[in-house]
């Protein structure tokens, strides 16, 4: 009995030490994890914000010709848009495009400006007759600026602009089956994929599926 009491007396401090050590370790781990998570979240938010906050949407204007040719003359852009988008993209194309845009009373297409350059565009095509409550949205961005969240932010801003300035109920977009990046842009901008139109598009001598996306006006 005496030996048992002595053994218990010796075990108590050890048990207390282990319990204290485990409690301290868990507390320190949780505190470190939470601190690291918050720091990482804030850093990521600041990083993403810095990538997207320096762009602005504005009307196309004279003087944009050089940057328009610089960024629009790109096969990887052309293959994802309609054939009406010139390729190669020349100075003559740029000059004519800006003249068309300047004639608009209420702009339907806007330039994406970064660091003083027009590096892309986003716009809508209001429909007519029984389709007049709809508008198609389209966009492109210079390749050096891909993957930064700029296009998504610009599409979100353009949607707000379109619903504010035009009497439309919805915006829609058709996307080539291989343009996964554009599908991600639309989904992040609040569009819903409603259908896939099989072999609906014809480009570069081939038929392609058309992935259809829609965004409704919110009440």
BAMARFI-245337 format. One line per 4 residues: number of its first residue (from 0); their letters; for each residue x, y, z of N, C-alpha, C. Coordinates in pm, 1 decimal, padded with zeros to 6 digits. Example, Ala and Ser with C-alpha at 12.3 -4.5 7.8 and 13.67 -1.06 7.14 Angstrom:
BEGIN
0> as> 01319.0 -00569.0 00780.0 01230.0 -00450.0 00780.0 01320.0 -00330.0 00780.0; 01285.0 -00225.0 00708.0 01367.0 -00106.0 00714.0 01290.0 00003.0 00787.0
% end
This chain:
BEGIN
0> xxxx> 00083.5 -00119.7 00000.0 00000.0 00000.0 00000.0 00086.7 00124.4 00000.0; 00193.6 00122.1 00083.1 00284.3 00237.5 00089.6 00352.1 00257.6 -00044.6; 00398.0 00145.0 -00103.8 00462.2 00153.9 -00234.7 00366.1 00209.7 -00339.6; 00239.1 00170.2 -00331.7 00138.6 00217.1 -00426.1 00117.3 00365.8 -00411.9
4> xxxx> 00115.5 00415.0 -00289.1 00097.7 00558.3 -00263.5 00216.8 00637.0 -00315.8; 00337.5 00581.7 -00294.6 00459.0 00649.1 -00342.2 00458.2 00654.9 -00494.6; 00419.6 00542.7 -00554.0 00413.2 00536.2 -00701.0 00312.0 00636.9 -00754.4; 00198.2 00645.8 -00687.9 00095.0 00740.9 -00729.6 00142.6 00883.2 -00712.3
8> xxxx> 00215.5 00908.9 -00606.7 00265.2 01044.3 -00580.9 00365.1 01085.5 -00686.1; 00445.9 00988.3 -00731.6 00543.9 01020.1 -00835.5 00475.9 01037.4 -00971.3; 00369.4 00958.5 -00994.4 00302.3 00962.1 -01124.6 00222.6 01089.6 -01144.1; 00171.8 01144.2 -01033.0 00086.0 01263.9 -01043.4 00156.6 01380.7 -01108.9
12> xxxx> 00279.8 01416.2 -01067.1 00348.2 01528.8 -01134.7 00375.5 01500.0 -01281.8; 00408.3 01373.4 -01312.9 00436.5 01338.7 -01452.6 00310.4 01352.9 -01536.3; 00199.3 01301.2 -01479.9 00071.5 01311.0 -01550.5 00031.4 01455.9 -01570.8; 00053.7 01536.5 -01467.3 00021.1 01679.5 -01475.3 00108.0 01749.7 -01579.6
16> xxxx> 00235.5 01711.7 -01584.8 00328.2 01771.9 -01681.6 00287.5 01738.4 -01825.6; 00252.2 01608.5 -01847.8 00211.0 01565.5 -01981.8 00083.4 01636.5 -02023.7; -00011.6 01644.0 -01930.7 -00138.3 01712.1 -01959.8 -00114.2 01858.7 -01994.4; -00027.2 01923.1 -01916.3 00003.7 02065.0 -01939.6 00075.0 02084.1 -02073.2
20> xxxx> 00166.6 01990.1 -02104.7 00242.1 01999.2 -02229.7 00149.9 01985.1 -02350.5; 00058.8 01884.2 -02345.1 -00034.5 01861.2 -02455.4 -00127.0 01980.5 -02472.7; -00179.0 02031.4 -02362.7 -00269.0 02147.2 -02368.0 -00198.6 02268.3 -02427.9; -00072.7 02289.8 -02384.0 00004.4 02402.9 -02435.5 00034.8 02386.1 -02583.8
24> xxxx> 00066.7 02262.3 -02625.4 00098.9 02234.8 -02765.2 -00022.3 02258.8 -02855.1; -00138.8 02205.5 -02812.0 -00261.2 02222.8 -02891.1 -00298.4 02369.8 -02901.4; -00290.5 02441.0 -02789.5 -00323.7 02584.3 -02788.4 -00231.1 02662.1 -02881.3; -00101.1 02628.7 -02874.2 -00003.7 02696.9 -02958.8 -00027.3 02664.8 -03106.4
28> xxxx> -00061.3 02538.3 -03136.6 -00085.2 02496.6 -03274.7 -00206.7 02567.7 -03332.3; -00316.0 02570.3 -03254.6 -00439.1 02635.2 -03301.3 -00415.2 02784.0 -03323.0; -00348.2 02846.6 -03228.1 -00319.6 02990.3 -03239.2 -00234.5 03018.5 -03362.9; -00132.0 02933.6 -03384.7 -00044.0 02951.9 -03500.3 -00119.4 02929.7 -03630.3
32> xxxx> -00208.2 02829.3 -03632.7 -00285.7 02798.1 -03753.2 -00379.2 02912.8 -03788.5; -00451.7 02963.5 -03687.6 -00545.2 03073.1 -03711.4 -00471.5 03198.0 -03758.5; -00359.8 03228.4 -03694.6 -00280.2 03345.8 -03732.9 -00229.1 03332.3 -03875.6; -00182.0 03211.7 -03909.8 -00130.0 03187.7 -04044.4 -00241.4 03197.2 -04147.7
36> xxxx> -00360.2 03143.0 -04114.4 -00474.3 03146.1 -04206.9 -00518.9 03288.9 -04234.1; -00532.1 03367.5 -04127.2 -00575.2 03506.8 -04142.1 -00473.7 03586.1 -04222.7; -00345.9 03566.5 -04193.0 -00239.4 03638.1 -04264.9 -00241.2 03601.3 -04412.8; -00259.1 03470.4 -04441.5 -00262.2 03424.6 -04581.2 -00383.2 03479.5 -04653.6
40> xxxx> -00498.5 03482.6 -04584.1 -00621.5 03533.2 -04645.7 -00607.6 03681.2 -04679.4; -00555.5 03758.7 -04585.5 -00539.2 03902.9 -04607.9 -00440.4 03927.6 -04720.2; -00330.8 03852.6 -04721.9 -00230.0 03868.8 -04827.1 -00288.7 03835.5 -04964.0; -00367.1 03725.7 -04971.1 -00428.3 03686.1 -05097.7 -00528.2 03791.3 -05144.8
44> xxxx> -00606.0 03845.0 -05050.6 -00705.6 03946.7 -05086.2 -00637.0 04071.1 -05141.6; -00529.8 04113.6 -05073.4 -00456.8 04232.9 -05119.0 -00394.3 04206.5 -05254.9; -00339.6 04084.5 -05274.7 -00275.7 04050.6 -05401.8 -00376.5 04051.8 -05516.2; -00492.2 03985.2 -05494.3 -00595.2 03981.1 -05598.3 -00648.1 04120.1 -05626.6
48> xxxx> -00669.9 04198.0 -05520.4 -00722.0 04333.8 -05537.8 -00624.2 04418.3 -05617.9; -00493.5 04399.2 -05591.1 -00394.7 04480.2 -05663.0 -00390.0 04445.1 -05810.9; -00425.5 04320.1 -05844.8 -00424.4 04278.7 -05984.2 -00541.4 04335.9 -06062.4; -00654.4 04356.1 -05994.8 -00775.0 04395.8 -06065.6 -00811.7 04542.3 -06047.1
52> xxxx> -00755.5 04608.4 -05944.8 -00801.3 04743.5 -05913.3 -00744.3 04849.9 -06006.7; -00638.5 04817.1 -06082.1 -00573.3 04920.2 -06161.7 -00627.3 04929.8 -06304.2; -00730.7 04853.8 -06338.3 -00790.7 04866.0 -06469.9 -00910.3 04961.2 -06461.0; -00954.2 05010.9 -06574.9 -01079.3 05086.5 -06576.8 -01146.5 05068.5 -06712.8
56> xxxx> -01279.1 05079.2 -06713.0 -01355.6 05074.8 -06836.6 -01384.1 05217.8 -06880.6; -01367.4 05240.9 -07009.9 -01394.2 05373.5 -07066.5 -01429.5 05357.8 -07213.8; -01472.0 05466.0 -07275.9 -01504.9 05460.9 -07418.3 -01376.5 05450.0 -07501.0; -01389.8 05385.9 -07616.8 -01279.2 05384.8 -07712.4 -01261.1 05525.9 -07767.1
60> xxxx> -01137.1 05563.7 -07794.6 -01109.2 05699.8 -07837.7 -00988.7 05703.7 -07930.7; -00979.4 05811.2 -08003.9 -00863.0 05829.2 -08090.4 -00736.7 05829.0 -08004.8; -00635.7 05762.5 -08055.7 -00513.3 05744.3 -07978.3 -00499.5 05601.9 -07927.1; -00610.0 05524.3 -07935.7 -00606.8 05384.2 -07892.6 -00558.1 05290.9 -08003.0
64> xxxx> -00535.8 05344.1 -08122.6 -00503.6 05257.8 -08236.2 -00379.9 05170.7 -08211.3; -00275.5 05229.8 -08158.2 -00149.9 05155.6 -08140.7 -00166.8 05038.0 -08044.9; -00229.4 05064.4 -07931.4 -00246.0 04956.6 -07833.6 -00347.3 04853.3 -07882.4; -00446.1 04898.5 -07959.2 -00545.2 04806.2 -08014.1 -00478.9 04706.6 -08108.6
68> xxxx> -00395.8 04755.2 -08196.8 -00323.9 04666.1 -08288.5 -00226.4 04576.8 -08210.4; -00161.3 04635.5 -08113.0 -00061.7 04562.7 -08032.9 -00121.7 04439.8 -07964.5; -00240.4 04453.9 -07907.6 -00298.1 04345.5 -07828.2 -00402.7 04262.0 -07904.0; -00474.6 04323.1 -07997.4 -00580.1 04250.2 -08068.6 -00525.0 04161.3 -08179.6
72> xxxx> -00406.0 04193.8 -08229.4 -00347.2 04115.5 -08338.2 -00283.6 03988.5 -08281.9; -00369.9 03894.1 -08242.4 -00325.0 03773.6 -08172.5 -00415.1 03656.9 -08211.9; -00357.0 03554.7 -08268.9 -00435.0 03438.7 -08313.3 -00512.9 03374.8 -08198.9; -00452.6 03367.5 -08080.4 -00517.0 03302.0 -07966.5 -00637.4 03380.1 -07915.3
76> xxxx> -00646.9 03507.1 -07951.6 -00768.2 03583.7 -07923.5 -00869.5 03558.0 -08034.0; -00825.5 03569.1 -08157.0 -00914.2 03554.3 -08272.1 -00985.9 03419.6 -08275.3; -00918.3 03311.9 -08235.3 -00978.2 03178.5 -08242.7 -01093.6 03160.9 -08144.6; -01109.5 03254.8 -08051.5 -01215.8 03245.1 -07952.1 -01329.6 03344.4 -07974.3
80> xxxx> -01322.7 03420.0 -08083.7 -01426.6 03519.3 -08111.6 -01484.1 03495.4 -08251.4; -01578.2 03579.4 -08289.7 -01639.3 03565.6 -08421.8 -01541.4 03604.6 -08531.4; -01569.5 03557.5 -08652.6 -01481.4 03586.4 -08765.1 -01483.6 03733.9 -08804.5; -01584.4 03807.1 -08756.6 -01588.1 03950.8 -08783.7 -01477.6 04026.8 -08714.2
84> xxxx> -01414.4 03963.8 -08614.9 -01298.5 04022.6 -08546.4 -01177.8 03999.4 -08637.2; -01117.3 04105.5 -08692.4 -01013.1 04089.0 -08794.9 -00889.5 04013.2 -08745.7; -00832.4 03938.9 -08837.9 -00702.3 03876.6 -08812.8 -00632.4 03853.8 -08946.9; -00516.2 03912.9 -08967.7 -00443.7 04001.1 -08875.6 -00521.3 04130.8 -08845.5
88> xxxx> -00491.9 04189.4 -08732.0 -00556.9 04313.6 -08692.7 -00464.8 04430.0 -08730.4; -00511.3 04513.7 -08822.0 -00426.4 04618.7 -08879.0 -00462.7 04756.9 -08824.3; -00380.2 04854.8 -08860.5 -00407.7 04994.0 -08823.4 -00539.7 05040.1 -08884.6; -00566.4 04997.6 -09006.8 -00691.5 05034.3 -09072.5 -00811.7 04979.3 -08994.8
92> xxxx> -00800.5 04855.2 -08947.8 -00907.0 04796.2 -08866.8 -00928.7 04874.9 -08738.5; -00820.0 04912.2 -08674.1 -00828.3 04986.8 -08548.3 -00892.0 05122.8 -08569.9; -00850.9 05190.2 -08675.2 -00904.3 05323.9 -08705.9 -01054.3 05316.5 -08733.2; -01097.2 05219.1 -08810.8 -01238.2 05203.4 -08843.3 -01320.4 05168.4 -08718.5
96> xxxx> -01265.6 05082.1 -08634.3 -01335.3 05042.9 -08512.4 -01359.7 05162.9 -08421.0; -01259.9 05244.1 -08402.9 -01273.3 05360.1 -08314.4 -01372.9 05460.2 -08371.3; -01377.5 05475.6 -08502.3 -01476.9 05564.3 -08563.5 -01618.4 05514.7 -08535.9; -01637.9 05383.7 -08544.9 -01769.1 05324.8 -08517.1 -01808.6 05352.0 -08371.8
100> xxxx> -01715.8 05331.3 -08281.8 -01744.3 05349.9 -08138.8 -01774.5 05495.9 -08105.5; -01704.7 05586.6 -08169.5 -01724.2 05728.6 -08140.3 -01860.7 05778.1 -08187.5; -01922.3 05709.6 -08283.2 -02053.5 05751.6 -08333.4 -02167.5 05711.8 -08239.2; -02141.7 05624.6 -08146.0 -02246.8 05580.0 -08054.8 -02284.6 05689.6 -07955.0
104> xxxx> -02413.8 05709.9 -07937.3 -02459.0 05806.8 -07837.3 -02441.7 05748.7 -07697.1; -02492.2 05627.9 -07677.4 -02468.8 05554.1 -07553.7 -02380.3 05435.5 -07588.5; -02264.8 05432.6 -07532.2 -02166.5 05329.9 -07568.6 -02217.1 05189.8 -07538.3; -02201.3 05101.1 -07634.9 -02231.7 04959.7 -07612.6 -02103.9 04878.6 -07595.7
108> xxxx> -01991.9 04937.4 -07632.9 -01863.0 04870.0 -07617.0 -01766.5 04964.2 -07546.1; -01688.8 04908.7 -07454.6 -01595.6 04988.1 -07375.9 -01456.5 04926.5 -07382.1; -01357.4 05012.3 -07371.8 -01219.2 04966.3 -07369.3 -01178.3 04933.7 -07226.5; -01091.7 04834.5 -07212.8 -01031.9 04802.1 -07083.4 -00894.9 04867.5 -07080.9
112> xxxx> -00879.3 04966.9 -06996.3 -00753.2 05041.3 -06990.3 -00669.0 04998.1 -06870.3; -00541.9 04973.5 -06896.3 -00445.7 04942.1 -06791.3 -00317.9 05019.9 -06820.3; -00274.1 05095.5 -06722.0 -00152.3 05174.9 -06736.6 -00154.5 05263.6 -06860.6; -00270.6 05321.4 -06889.1 -00282.2 05415.0 -06999.9 -00300.9 05351.8 -07136.2
116> xxxx> -00303.1 05218.3 -07141.9 -00321.8 05149.4 -07269.7 -00458.4 05081.5 -07274.6; -00520.3 05082.2 -07392.4 -00641.9 05003.9 -07415.0 -00597.9 04862.2 -07448.7; -00613.9 04770.8 -07353.7 -00557.7 04635.8 -07369.1 -00664.4 04529.9 -07395.4; -00789.2 04572.5 -07407.4 -00896.9 04477.4 -07432.5 -01028.5 04550.1 -07446.3
120> xxxx> -01133.8 04474.1 -07462.0 -01264.4 04536.1 -07477.3 -01374.9 04446.9 -07424.8; -01485.3 04508.8 -07387.4 -01603.2 04436.0 -07343.2 -01724.9 04514.6 -07388.8; -01826.4 04444.5 -07437.3 -01941.9 04517.4 -07488.3 -02063.3 04428.7 -07504.3; -02174.1 04490.9 -07543.7 -02297.4 04417.2 -07563.8 -02353.8 04447.2 -07702.9
124> xxxx> -02437.1 04357.1 -07751.1 -02509.6 04376.2 -07876.5 -02658.3 04363.0 -07843.7; -02728.6 04475.4 -07824.6 -02872.3 04468.2 -07797.2 -02945.6 04404.0 -07914.7; -03038.5 04315.0 -07884.9 -03112.5 04244.5 -07988.9 -03236.8 04324.2 -08031.2; -03300.7 04279.5 -08138.1 -03412.8 04354.6 -08195.7 -03540.2 04270.6 -08199.3
128> xxxx> -03649.8 04338.1 -08233.0 -03779.6 04274.7 -08253.7 -03820.4 04198.0 -08127.8; -03863.1 04072.8 -08143.8 -03912.2 03998.8 -08028.1 -03800.1 03958.4 -07931.3; -03673.5 03980.7 -07970.8 -03559.2 03949.9 -07886.1 -03504.1 04074.7 -07818.2; -03578.4 04185.9 -07826.4 -03525.5 04316.0 -07785.8 -03498.8 04329.8 -07636.0
132> xxxx> -03546.2 04238.2 -07554.8 -03518.9 04243.0 -07410.8 -03392.2 04165.3 -07373.7; -03318.8 04127.4 -07476.4 -03194.4 04053.5 -07455.4 -03077.8 04128.0 -07519.4; -02958.1 04098.3 -07468.6 -02836.7 04151.7 -07530.8 -02724.9 04049.0 -07516.6; -02648.0 04035.2 -07622.7 -02532.2 03944.8 -07619.2 -02412.7 04020.8 -07563.1
136> xxxx> -02335.4 03955.1 -07480.5 -02213.9 04016.4 -07426.3 -02091.8 03946.4 -07485.6; -01989.5 04025.8 -07515.3 -01865.3 03971.8 -07568.3 -01746.9 04046.3 -07509.8; -01630.6 03986.3 -07516.7 -01513.5 04048.7 -07454.2 -01385.1 03983.2 -07504.1; -01277.3 04056.2 -07488.6 -01144.7 04001.8 -07516.5 -01043.0 04080.8 -07434.0
140> xxxx> -00928.2 04020.2 -07410.8 -00824.5 04084.7 -07330.1 -00687.8 04045.8 -07383.5; -00596.6 04143.0 -07387.9 -00461.1 04116.4 -07433.5 -00396.3 04003.8 -07354.1; -00326.1 03915.9 -07423.3 -00271.1 03795.9 -07360.3 -00182.1 03822.5 -07239.0; -00101.5 03930.5 -07235.9 -00017.3 03953.1 -07117.8 -00096.4 03971.6 -06988.6
144> xxxx> -00227.0 03994.6 -06998.5 -00307.4 04022.8 -06880.2 -00401.3 03908.0 -06843.2; -00384.9 03795.6 -06907.4 -00468.0 03679.5 -06876.0 -00433.6 03624.8 -06737.5; -00531.6 03561.8 -06673.5 -00508.5 03493.1 -06547.1 -00496.0 03582.2 -06426.1; -00538.0 03707.6 -06436.5 -00525.9 03800.7 -06324.4 -00660.8 03841.5 -06264.8
148> xxxx> -00768.5 03787.2 -06316.8 -00899.6 03824.2 -06266.4 -00954.9 03951.5 -06326.3; -00879.7 04012.5 -06418.4 -00921.0 04139.7 -06477.9 -01044.9 04121.6 -06564.1; -01046.6 04015.8 -06643.7 -01159.3 03996.4 -06734.8 -01288.1 03971.5 -06658.0; -01281.4 03893.1 -06553.3 -01400.6 03868.8 -06472.1 -01453.4 03998.5 -06412.8
152> xxxx> -01363.9 04079.5 -06357.2 -01405.1 04206.3 -06297.7 -01467.1 04298.7 -06402.1; -01409.1 04299.6 -06521.7 -01460.6 04385.9 -06628.0 -01598.1 04338.9 -06675.0; -01619.2 04208.0 -06682.3 -01750.0 04155.2 -06722.7 -01856.2 04189.9 -06618.2; -01822.1 04175.7 -06491.2 -01915.1 04211.8 -06383.7 -01954.1 04358.9 -06394.7
156> xxxx> -01854.5 04444.0 -06417.2 -01880.4 04587.6 -06429.0 -01964.0 04619.1 -06552.5; -01935.7 04548.8 -06663.2 -02011.3 04572.7 -06785.7 -02155.9 04528.5 -06770.1; -02179.6 04420.4 -06698.4 -02316.8 04374.9 -06674.5 -02395.3 04482.0 -06599.1; -02335.1 04538.9 -06496.7 -02401.4 04644.4 -06419.9 -02430.3 04764.8 -06508.8
160> xxxx> -02334.0 04799.4 -06593.6 -02351.0 04911.0 -06686.4 -02464.8 04883.6 -06784.9; -02468.6 04762.6 -06839.2 -02570.2 04726.8 -06938.8 -02710.6 04731.3 -06879.9; -02727.8 04675.2 -06762.0 -02859.7 04675.1 -06699.4 -02902.3 04816.1 -06657.2; -02805.1 04901.8 -06629.3 -02837.2 05038.7 -06587.5 -02873.1 05128.9 -06705.3
164> xxxx> -02816.5 05102.7 -06824.9 -02832.7 05193.1 -06938.6 -02922.5 05139.9 -07050.0; -02959.6 05012.3 -07041.8 -03040.4 04954.2 -07149.2 -03160.4 04879.9 -07091.1; -03271.7 04886.7 -07162.7 -03395.4 04822.7 -07118.8 -03393.8 04675.8 -07160.8; -03314.8 04598.4 -07090.3 -03300.8 04456.1 -07120.7 -03327.4 04373.8 -06994.9
168> xxxx> -03368.5 04251.6 -07018.0 -03398.3 04160.8 -06907.6 -03282.9 04065.6 -06879.2; -03205.6 04034.4 -06983.5 -03097.8 03937.3 -06964.2 -02981.5 03962.2 -07059.5; -02867.2 03909.9 -07017.9 -02747.0 03907.7 -07101.4 -02713.6 03761.3 -07129.1; -02659.8 03735.1 -07247.1 -02623.1 03597.7 -07279.3 -02490.8 03596.4 -07355.4
172> xxxx> -02428.7 03481.0 -07354.7 -02301.9 03464.5 -07427.3 -02290.2 03321.0 -07474.5; -02233.9 03303.3 -07592.7 -02202.0 03171.1 -07644.8 -02051.3 03153.0 -07643.9; -02005.3 03035.7 -07601.1 -01861.4 03011.7 -07586.4 -01821.6 02884.5 -07659.9; -01711.8 02890.9 -07733.0 -01658.3 02771.5 -07798.9 -01628.5 02663.5 -07694.4
176> xxxx> -01651.1 02539.8 -07731.7 -01634.6 02428.3 -07638.5 -01494.5 02420.0 -07578.9; -01395.6 02469.9 -07647.4 -01257.9 02460.1 -07600.5 -01213.2 02581.1 -07517.3; -01298.6 02681.8 -07508.4 -01259.1 02803.3 -07435.6 -01301.9 02793.4 -07289.0; -01233.9 02709.2 -07216.1 -01267.8 02684.1 -07075.8 -01247.6 02809.8 -06990.5
180> xxxx> -01144.1 02886.9 -07021.3 -01116.4 03007.4 -06942.8 -01233.1 03105.7 -06948.7; -01292.8 03120.8 -07067.9 -01405.7 03211.7 -07082.9 -01527.8 03160.8 -07005.9; -01546.7 03029.5 -07002.9 -01656.2 02973.2 -06924.1 -01638.7 03006.4 -06776.8; -01515.7 02998.0 -06727.6 -01488.1 03031.5 -06587.7 -01517.8 03179.0 -06560.7
184> xxxx> -01480.9 03265.2 -06654.7 -01508.1 03408.6 -06640.1 -01657.7 03432.5 -06622.2; -01737.5 03372.9 -06707.7 -01881.9 03393.2 -06702.8 -01942.4 03339.2 -06573.7; -01899.5 03222.0 -06532.7 -01952.4 03164.2 -06409.1 -01918.1 03252.0 -06289.3; -01795.0 03300.7 -06283.8 -01754.7 03387.2 -06173.2 -01828.5 03520.7 -06176.7
188> xxxx> -01872.3 03560.9 -06296.6 -01943.9 03688.0 -06311.9 -02094.6 03672.1 -06289.3; -02138.2 03554.0 -06250.1 -02277.7 03534.5 -06216.6 -02364.2 03479.1 -06327.1; -02303.5 03431.2 -06435.3 -02379.8 03370.6 -06544.1 -02405.8 03223.3 -06513.7; -02516.4 03173.3 -06565.7 -02551.8 03032.2 -06550.8 -02549.1 02965.5 -06687.6
192> xxxx> -02484.7 02849.8 -06693.8 -02486.1 02775.6 -06820.1 -02620.9 02706.2 -06834.1; -02689.4 02735.9 -06944.2 -02824.6 02683.7 -06963.0 -02832.4 02570.2 -07064.0; -02735.0 02562.5 -07154.4 -02742.1 02457.0 -07255.7 -02610.2 02444.9 -07330.0; -02599.8 02337.2 -07404.9 -02488.6 02316.6 -07498.1 -02550.2 02287.0 -07634.1
196> xxxx> -02526.2 02374.5 -07729.3 -02580.9 02358.2 -07864.3 -02477.0 02284.1 -07948.5; -02506.3 02160.9 -07979.4 -02410.5 02072.6 -08045.2 -02379.7 02118.5 -08188.3; -02248.5 02129.1 -08215.8 -02198.8 02164.0 -08349.2 -02268.5 02289.0 -08404.2; -02284.9 02387.9 -08320.9 -02358.6 02509.2 -08354.1 -02268.1 02614.1 -08418.6
200> xxxx> -02139.8 02608.0 -08390.6 -02045.3 02709.0 -08437.8 -01954.3 02650.1 -08545.0; -01914.7 02734.4 -08639.1 -01825.3 02690.2 -08746.2 -01709.8 02788.5 -08757.0; -01589.2 02740.0 -08729.1 -01470.7 02825.3 -08735.1 -01350.6 02741.1 -08775.9; -01267.4 02798.9 -08858.1 -01146.3 02733.6 -08907.6 -01177.6 02596.6 -08969.8
204> xxxx> -01290.1 02591.9 -09043.0 -01324.3 02470.6 -09116.4 -01380.2 02358.0 -09033.5; -01416.5 02385.8 -08906.2 -01468.9 02280.2 -08819.8 -01594.3 02327.6 -08746.4; -01678.8 02230.1 -08708.8 -01794.9 02258.9 -08625.8 -01756.7 02242.3 -08478.3; -01812.9 02332.5 -08396.7 -01783.5 02329.9 -08253.3 -01912.5 02345.5 -08173.6
208> xxxx> -01914.7 02285.7 -08055.4 -02028.8 02303.6 -07965.5 -02029.6 02446.9 -07911.5; -02149.9 02499.7 -07892.7 -02168.3 02633.7 -07837.6 -02223.8 02621.7 -07695.4; -02143.1 02660.7 -07596.6 -02186.6 02656.7 -07457.3 -02256.4 02789.0 -07425.3; -02382.8 02779.5 -07387.5 -02470.4 02896.0 -07373.7 -02481.6 02937.6 -07227.6
212> xxxx> -02455.4 03067.0 -07201.5 -02458.7 03120.7 -07066.1 -02555.1 03239.1 -07060.8; -02626.7 03252.3 -06949.1 -02726.7 03358.0 -06934.2 -02716.8 03421.1 -06795.6; -02736.6 03552.1 -06791.7 -02746.2 03624.3 -06664.3 -02869.7 03712.2 -06667.8; -02960.0 03692.6 -06571.4 -03084.7 03767.0 -06565.8 -03068.4 03896.1 -06485.8
216> xxx> -03147.7 03994.0 -06520.6 -03153.7 04116.8 -06440.8 -03208.2 04081.1 -06302.5; -03145.4 04132.1 -06198.9 -03195.8 04110.8 -06064.1 -03295.9 04219.2 -06028.2; -03399.9 04182.4 -05956.5 -03505.0 04277.8 -05923.3 -03461.4 04370.3 -05810.0
% end
